[in-house]
Amino acid sequence: MTAQRFIADHVLPLGSSGIRRVFELAATLDDPIDLSIGQPDFPVPENIKETMCGAIRGDRNSYTPSRGLPALRERIAADLKAEFDWEPDLFVTCGVSGGLLLALMACINPGDEVLIGDPYFVSYKQLVRLVGGVPVLVDLYEDFQARPDRFEAAITDKTKIILLCSPGNPTGVVQSAQSIQAVAELAQRRDLLLISDEIYTKLSYDGPSSSPVRFAPERTLLLRGFGKSHALTGLRLGYAAGPEEIIAQMAKLQQYTFVCAPHPGQVGALEAMDTDVSHQVDRYRAKRDLICAELKGAFDFVRPSGGFYLFPKVPKQYASGNAFVDAAIERNLLIIPGDAFSERDTHFRISYAAPDDRLRQGCEILRDLAAG
Ligand SMILES: Cc1ncc(COP(=O)(O)O)c(C=O)c1O
């Protein structure tokens, strides 16, 4: 018997992530230099671990309210009030992915269009399709700043949402306050919802990264998470904040899907909010500086200001991002081809969330490949 006929039609067209191909190749290598991973290389801070262990031992393993622990929600609300003088409705999500899925489920009717800057985080296009929407990609090359004229040119009478991500994955580019303001004004003028994925906001190296909350608070749905800033990726914790009507529908959908974010993790998230990670931010800033210095002159790239990624162009002698990545993998170096995040196959992503000696070794191979 084949179970193929049980698979729903809308699932098959979703391609598997281009990152997977690299991970599969990686499994064949012995101790590769791995600059492909999109998560911090430091452990969860000890105090957060202790707090979570205490929560588990103290039998805080039950469901929480679907919207999250009241103390955590209050703390998030206080931080948003302090940061933006903003008092949105909010709830705790299972990572930013959980918030994103529920936001799209709550807002998208079949055929509704969502504008997404290209290059984009791998899930965006697929999640929009999964809920019956149409992803419309708006080119961000060459400097990866969101240009309002390009977004405006992509608007149709089906457009409902602009999905922004800053600092960006895979580029590490932080949108300038002017870009964000211009896109926020466009959303106002054309009556669109802004979804702002700010999972990397704490990892900003050249001053704070801006948010559409500053310019269009009443039409911004903010998604943030604890995974990247506090290395809690596997604990699946984030939050969604925004218009009451949308949050109410998302929270309703959470009851029937995720139910709630993991209870001990929520206790840990509250501790995380009081845990200073500025030394890790300093560490990543230094890694950003290191990798930019190592690759300067050998590659074209936009100097990133956030996250832990660099997105250089492949050298001219390679036919595509994939051809370049294959050559790198032959030298035992793992990086991700740009077409995992883009309609173009002209770039590649490096994650610099790795030890400095590995970064130096990786850069040496990259320089060699560029010179070869
Ligand atoms: C831009 C962006 N958004 C969302 C996510 C997913 O985050 P989470 O693990 O909190 O679901 C990631 C993870 O890599 C990301 O890079």
The ligand as a Tripos MOL2 file, in Angstrom:
@<TRIPOS>MOLECULE
LIG
   16    16     1     0     0
SMALL
NO_CHARGES

@<TRIPOS>ATOM
      1 C1         13.7920   35.7470   10.6100 C.3       1 LIG1
      2 C2         13.3380   34.5850   11.4100 C.ar      1 LIG1
      3 N1         12.0770   34.5450   11.8270 N.ar      1 LIG1
      4 C3         11.6050   33.5100   12.5480 C.ar      1 LIG1
      5 C4         12.4240   32.4450   12.8640 C.ar      1 LIG1
      6 C5         11.8440   31.2910   13.6500 C.3       1 LIG1
      7 O1         12.0210   31.5260   14.9800 O.3       1 LIG1
      8 P1         11.5130   30.5400   16.1280 P.3       1 LIG1
      9 O2         12.5790   29.5300   16.3240 O.co2     1 LIG1
     10 O3         11.3050   31.4420   17.3090 O.co2     1 LIG1
     11 O4         10.2490   29.9390   15.6400 O.co2     1 LIG1
     12 C6         13.7590   32.4520   12.4830 C.ar      1 LIG1
     13 C7         14.6490   31.3130   12.7920 C.2       1 LIG1
     14 O5         15.6910   31.1130   12.2130 O.2       1 LIG1
     15 C8         14.2350   33.5490   11.7170 C.ar      1 LIG1
     16 O6         15.5030   33.6120   11.2880 O.3       1 LIG1
@<TRIPOS>BOND
     1     1     2 1
     2     2     3 ar
     3     2    15 ar
     4     3     4 ar
     5     4     5 ar
     6     5     6 1
     7     5    12 ar
     8     6     7 1
     9     7     8 1
    10     8     9 2
    11     8    10 1
    12     8    11 1
    13    12    13 1
    14    12    15 ar
    15    13    14 2
    16    15    16 1
@<TRIPOS>SUBSTRUCTURE
     1 LIG1         1 GROUP 0 **** ****
